Structure formats: structure tokens, C-alpha cells
């Protein structure tokens, strides 16, 4: 799966426990009628993938959905979901964002045409 949008926030790398578990959060705002702010977690060595990106940049993030079950001390079962990123790349500009071609009148007409030149094109 993937999420596309603009980076709203890049968190600092956090380290937990004696085993050195690392986590870094990224918020991507989708560009649709009702924009969504999607929190994506990058863990362990994937935290370094965010080093070359900055707020406002358009990106495409490959994600995995993760879910887990937890039983609280009262014996109630709770479920939690997380969105985990494993790849990020700069988004390519969409066709609508490409600058338009120069208008035809911006070019000078050819003046070296000779109508008597014969070519072998069938039309």
C-alpha cells in the first residue's frame, strides 16, 4: 500500500529500552477533497530514510498496516493499529502540474521552404 501527499511533520528519532529500539514519526497530508493527516511510523534502520526529506515536500510512502491485540489488567481485550513505513520517495509531478508548452506564435515561421523540393512521403 502507499500514501501520497505533502510532508506536514517529521519527528526526531526516539530510542526506547535497553535494546535500542528506534522509532521516527512522519505526518503526510493527502491532497484530496478532504485532506487526511496520516501518521506513519518508521522503525529501526528505516528511521534514517527520512533524513533527506523536509516539511512541505511531496512524497510517496510505501506502508504496511500493523495490528495487535492487548489484554488490559481488567481482562478486556483491546486492538491497536499502526501504519508502518518502509520506503519513501519524492513524488513525481502530476500531468496537470507540468508547465504548458510554449504557444505556437512564440516561434518564427520557416522561410526556407521550397515547394518544388520533392519528397517521397505518400501524403
C-alpha positions as a printed Julia matrix, in Angstrom:
123×3 Matrix{Float64}:
   0.0    0.0     0.0
   1.06   3.59   -0.35
   0.2    7.07    0.88
   0.83  10.15   -1.24
   0.82  13.74   -0.1
   2.94  16.51    1.38
   5.05  16.15    4.47
   3.45  18.06    7.36
   5.82  16.94   10.13
   8.98  14.89   10.58
   9.69  13.87   14.16
  13.01  13.3    15.84
  14.3    9.75   16.2
  13.28   8.26   19.56
  15.15   5.41   21.24
  13.44   3.07   23.71
  14.63   0.45   26.17
  17.97  -1.2    26.66
  17.77  -2.92   23.28
  17.93   0.45   21.44
  14.6    0.19   19.58
  14.31   3.3    17.37
  11.18   4.98   16.03
  10.56   8.14   14.0
   7.19   9.59   13.03
   6.17  11.29    9.81
   2.84  13.0     9.1
   1.74  13.1     5.47
  -1.23  15.26    4.44
  -3.09  13.79    1.49
  -4.15  16.03   -1.36
  -7.8   15.2    -1.94
 -11.2   16.81   -1.38
 -11.0   16.04    2.35
  -7.26  16.0     3.17
  -6.19  13.45    5.76
  -3.22  13.76    8.12
  -1.7   10.27    8.17
   0.81   9.37   10.88
   3.4    6.91    9.56
   5.99   5.29   11.82
   9.45   4.34   10.61
  11.33   1.92   12.88
  14.91   0.73   13.39
  17.16   1.35   10.34
  14.21   2.78    8.34
  14.31   5.93   10.54
  17.32   7.1     8.51
  15.22   7.17    5.31
  13.65  10.44    6.49
  16.96  12.33    6.75
  16.86  13.71    3.2
  13.23  14.95    3.28
  11.73  18.18    4.54
   8.39  19.64    5.53
   6.29  20.67    2.52
   7.86  18.16    0.15
   5.54  15.95   -1.94
   6.22  12.27   -1.28
   5.01   8.75   -1.89
   5.35   6.46    1.13
   5.08   2.67    0.93
   3.38   1.36    4.06
   2.28  -1.76    5.89
  -0.71  -1.83    8.23
   0.1   -3.45   11.56
  -2.4   -4.57   14.19
  -2.04  -6.05   17.63
  -4.15  -7.33   20.45
  -3.69  -6.33   24.1
  -5.49  -7.52   27.22
  -5.66  -4.86   29.95
  -5.41  -5.64   33.67
  -9.23  -5.83   33.88
  -9.22  -8.63   31.31
 -10.66  -6.52   28.46
  -9.22  -7.15   25.02
  -8.21  -4.06   23.07
  -6.97  -3.77   19.48
  -4.49  -1.23   18.14
  -3.43  -0.38   14.6
  -0.33   1.35   13.31
   0.88   2.45    9.89
   4.49   1.5     9.33
   6.57   2.99    6.53
   9.27   1.01    4.76
  10.08   3.2     1.73
   9.74   6.89    0.88
  10.42   8.72   -2.37
   9.82  12.15   -3.79
   6.53  12.23   -5.69
   6.69  12.83   -9.43
   4.78  15.91  -10.62
   1.36  15.04  -11.99
   0.48  15.75  -15.61
  -1.62  18.73  -14.51
   1.39  20.3   -12.79
   3.64  20.26  -15.86
   4.21  23.72  -17.31
   2.34  24.21  -20.59
   4.23  24.15  -23.89
   5.1   27.46  -25.49
   2.3   28.81  -27.7
   2.75  28.4   -31.45
   3.02  32.14  -32.06
   6.22  32.16  -29.98
   8.05  30.51  -32.88
   9.02  32.17  -36.14
   7.61  30.62  -39.31
  10.04  28.78  -41.56
  11.11  30.88  -44.53
  13.37  28.46  -46.36
  10.66  26.23  -47.82
  10.87  25.33  -51.47
   7.62  23.88  -52.79
   9.45  22.29  -55.71
  11.52  20.06  -53.39
  10.24  16.53  -53.85
   9.95  14.12  -51.0
   8.8   10.56  -51.15
   6.21  10.75  -48.42
   2.85   9.31  -49.58
   0.8   12.24  -48.32
